[in-house]
Amino acid sequence: LAYATETLEVIAPLAHRLGIWEFKSELEELGFRYTYPEQYRHVKQLMREKEQEMTDALQAGGLAIKLKLLEDDPVLTHENVTLTVKGR
């Protein structure tokens, strides 16, 4: 538990300051998981419940962005450019 707390309070913020975003996120998740196991399970359950809703929203938003880009830039349409919009 002490290592998990240290990870949340010291190491993850250090990774943030160093710009190591992916590592920082993983450290925060692991630190939170072991420091606050009950809250972690609750948050994970909420995320599972909202996953499809979030996926649908990202797809709809991505489609709207693609359509707007194609509408505003005829070169994209003329050159038959493939557009991909990703969310994280």
Residue pairs with C-beta under 8 A, 6 or more apart in sequence:
1 34
1 35
3 34
4 30
4 31
4 33
4 34
4 35
5 31
5 35
7 27
7 30
7 31
8 27
8 28
8 31
8 32
8 35
11 27
11 31
12 24
12 27
12 28
12 31
13 24
15 21
15 23
15 24
15 27
16 24
32 39
32 40
33 40
58 87
61 85
61 87
62 85
62 86
62 87
63 85
65 83
65 85
66 83
66 85
69 76
69 83
70 76
70 77
70 83
76 83
